[in-house]
């Protein structure tokens, strides 16, 4: 069992690294300051100042070259094959986490669990061993983060 878990973690690390390699270009860095935005275990305010679009969020979340949530999480997306099992099942996530808690996990999940292999989707600082083309860039735009949050809020 421990061997399988270790293999799963190694596979997850490869997938997380692959997310960055698979997307054609990152989003340029911005003036976002997580220390200012964070309240407790969450980020209560929208990164864009408005709610996201749940339909776009679902598309981004299951896109293997964008959010790629399926690499590590099972999701209510039966049309997609090969859901991951390294991270928690996202079915019912809105019953377990608040919007602010979900936003912090997307922005920088290492704030909650420093050992996680989940990428920081909206951070461009405090990252190590980043390819030159990804320096000072985020994996997702603020709008994409908010769209994913809007989608996750529907998963009750």
C-alpha positions as CSV (number, residue, x, y, z in Angstrom):
1,X,0.0,0.0,0.0
2,X,2.8,2.4,0.9
3,X,4.5,1.6,-2.3
4,X,1.4,2.4,-4.3
5,X,1.0,5.7,-2.5
6,X,4.6,6.7,-3.2
7,X,4.1,5.8,-6.9
8,X,1.0,7.9,-6.9
9,X,2.8,10.8,-5.4
10,X,5.6,10.6,-7.9
11,X,3.1,10.4,-10.7
12,X,1.3,13.4,-9.3
13,X,4.5,15.4,-9.2
14,X,5.1,14.6,-12.8
15,X,1.6,15.6,-13.7
16,X,1.9,18.9,-11.8
17,X,5.1,19.7,-13.6
18,X,3.5,18.7,-16.8
19,X,0.8,21.3,-16.3
20,X,3.3,24.1,-16.6
21,X,5.1,22.5,-19.5
22,X,1.9,21.7,-21.4
23,X,0.5,25.3,-21.5
24,X,1.9,27.5,-24.2
25,X,2.6,30.5,-22.1
26,X,2.0,31.7,-18.5
27,X,0.2,34.8,-17.4
28,X,2.5,37.7,-16.6
29,X,3.1,38.5,-13.0
30,X,0.9,41.1,-11.3
31,X,0.9,43.1,-8.1
32,X,-1.2,40.6,-6.2
33,X,-0.1,40.2,-2.5
34,X,-1.4,37.1,-0.8
35,X,-0.5,38.4,2.6
36,X,-2.8,41.4,2.1
37,X,-5.6,39.2,0.6
38,X,-5.6,36.3,3.0
39,X,-7.9,36.2,6.0
40,X,-7.4,33.1,8.2
41,X,-7.5,30.0,5.9
42,X,-9.0,31.8,2.9
43,X,-9.0,34.7,0.5
44,X,-12.6,36.1,0.8
45,X,-12.4,38.7,-2.0
46,X,-12.6,37.9,-5.7
47,X,-9.4,38.4,-7.5
48,X,-11.3,40.3,-10.2
49,X,-13.8,42.1,-8.1
50,X,-16.7,40.1,-9.6
51,X,-18.0,36.5,-9.6
52,X,-16.7,34.0,-12.1
53,X,-18.5,32.0,-14.8
54,X,-19.2,28.4,-13.6
55,X,-19.5,27.1,-17.2
56,X,-16.1,28.5,-18.2
57,X,-14.7,27.3,-14.8
58,X,-15.7,23.7,-15.5
59,X,-14.1,23.9,-18.9
60,X,-10.9,25.3,-17.5
61,X,-10.9,22.7,-14.6
62,X,-11.2,19.7,-16.9
63,X,-8.9,21.1,-19.6
64,X,-5.8,19.0,-19.5
65,X,-3.6,21.9,-20.6
66,X,-5.0,24.5,-18.3
67,X,-6.4,23.7,-14.8
68,X,-6.0,20.0,-15.2
69,X,-7.8,19.3,-11.9
70,X,-8.5,15.8,-13.2
71,X,-4.8,14.9,-13.0
72,X,-5.1,14.6,-9.2
73,X,-8.8,14.8,-8.4
74,X,-11.9,12.8,-9.1
75,X,-14.6,15.1,-10.4
76,X,-18.2,15.0,-11.5
77,X,-17.1,14.9,-15.2
78,X,-18.1,11.4,-16.4
79,X,-17.3,12.3,-20.0
80,X,-13.6,12.6,-19.0
81,X,-11.5,9.5,-18.5
82,X,-8.7,8.9,-16.0
83,X,-9.6,10.9,-13.0
84,X,-6.8,11.2,-10.4
85,X,-7.0,10.0,-6.8
86,X,-4.0,11.7,-5.2
87,X,-6.1,14.7,-4.1
88,X,-9.5,14.7,-2.5
89,X,-12.6,14.1,-4.6
90,X,-14.0,17.4,-5.7
91,X,-17.6,16.1,-5.7
92,X,-19.3,18.0,-2.8
93,X,-16.3,20.3,-2.3
94,X,-18.6,23.3,-1.7
95,X,-20.1,21.5,1.3
96,X,-16.7,21.0,2.8
97,X,-14.9,24.3,2.0
98,X,-16.0,27.9,1.8
99,X,-15.5,30.0,-1.3
100,X,-12.6,31.8,0.5
101,X,-11.0,28.5,1.4
102,X,-11.3,27.2,-2.1
103,X,-9.8,30.4,-3.5
104,X,-6.7,30.2,-1.2
105,X,-6.1,26.6,-2.3
106,X,-6.2,27.6,-6.0
107,X,-4.0,30.6,-5.5
108,X,-1.4,28.8,-3.4
109,X,-2.3,25.5,-1.8
110,X,1.1,25.4,0.0
111,X,-0.3,28.0,2.4
112,X,-2.5,25.2,3.8
113,X,-0.2,22.2,3.3
114,X,3.5,23.0,2.6
115,X,4.0,19.4,1.4
116,X,1.3,19.4,-1.2
117,X,2.2,18.7,-4.8
118,X,-0.7,20.9,-6.0
119,X,0.7,23.7,-8.1
120,X,0.2,27.3,-7.1
121,X,-2.1,28.5,-9.9
122,X,-1.9,32.2,-9.1
123,X,1.5,32.8,-7.6
124,X,4.7,33.8,-9.3
125,X,6.9,34.4,-6.3
126,X,8.4,32.0,-3.8
127,X,8.6,29.3,-6.4
128,X,11.7,27.2,-6.9
129,X,13.3,25.6,-9.9
130,X,11.0,27.4,-12.4
131,X,11.8,27.3,-16.1
132,X,13.0,30.6,-17.4
133,X,9.8,31.0,-19.6
134,X,7.7,30.7,-16.4
135,X,9.6,33.3,-14.3
136,X,7.2,36.0,-13.0
137,X,4.2,34.3,-14.6
138,X,1.1,32.5,-13.1
139,X,-0.5,29.3,-14.5
140,X,-4.0,30.8,-14.5
141,X,-5.4,34.3,-15.0
142,X,-7.4,35.9,-12.2
143,X,-10.5,35.5,-14.3
144,X,-9.8,31.7,-14.7
145,X,-9.3,31.3,-11.0
146,X,-12.7,33.0,-10.3
147,X,-14.4,30.9,-13.0
148,X,-13.1,27.7,-11.4
149,X,-14.3,29.0,-8.0
150,X,-17.7,29.6,-9.5
151,X,-17.8,26.0,-10.8
152,X,-16.6,24.5,-7.5
153,X,-19.3,26.4,-5.7
154,X,-21.9,24.3,-7.7
155,X,-20.4,21.0,-6.4
156,X,-22.6,20.4,-3.4
